[in-house]
Amino acid sequence: MIEKEQIELIEKLTGNKLTKLAEQQLNDFTQIFKIYNSHTNLVSKNDEKNLFEKHIYDSLNLCLFLEKYNIKTNAKILDIGTGGGFPSIPLSILYPDIQIYPLDSIAKKIGFVELVQKELRLDNLHPICKRAEEIDDNYRDYFDVVTSRAVASLNILLEYSVPYVKVNGYFVAFKSKGADEELVLAQNALSVLKCKTVDRIQYNLPSLEMYNRELVVIEKQESTSRIYPRKSGQAKKNPL
């Protein structure tokens, strides 16, 4: 169950009172997640103990970017490597007017997202079970925002993500310690993919020491060459 203090944290973060529907959906999501995680490993048992802080609340910090850059009604967001539905599911609950596309190549994880989508009737959630390199060409230059909490270096994530961002749209990466070094290593990828870092939004997770986090905001300035993303895992084997 989502506790009163946790609801207050969400309301303080978003600047809005949580609707009864959103509160019920967050409660239902938490219960479904724990049942599913008991037989299918979405997150570790240790992480499940901090499900709200490490995953739900962390995901909702994307609202700091959404509000600052006025990304609201009718926007389309692609979430690469959604795993157990983070940040896709918490965001879809709080932002019913934003269309969110969770992407993951692991069928059991997308199966879970599809289950939650049906149980919670999240009509703005559109799960995709594919690798980032295999997304339909119709999605090139399509999304207002692409985001990822996936555990991969920024130079790799950029190649997976930027081709699907609209020109003048944004790729937003959830990062913690090591972001400075990753940005240095990503300079060639930024240049090749025609984008630039425009913001770094910092935040902390409640009740968890040493969890300083940030959103690295990257703006796409021109269309990406159609050779990217390279197929067959080349982005990971030979990063830009």
Secondary structure, DSSP 8 states (H G I E B T S, - for coil): ---HHHHHHHHHHHSS---HHHHHHHHHHHHHHHHHHTTS-SS-HHHHHTIIIIIIIHHHTHHHHHHHTT--TT-EEEEET-TTTTTHHHHHHH-TTSEEEEEES-HHHHHHHHHHHHHHT-TTB--EES-GGGS-GGGTT-EEEEEE--SS-HHHHHHHHGGGEEEEEEEEEEE-TTHHHHHHHTHHHHHHTTEEEEEEEEEE-TT-TT-EEEEEEEEE-S---TT-S-STTHHHHS--
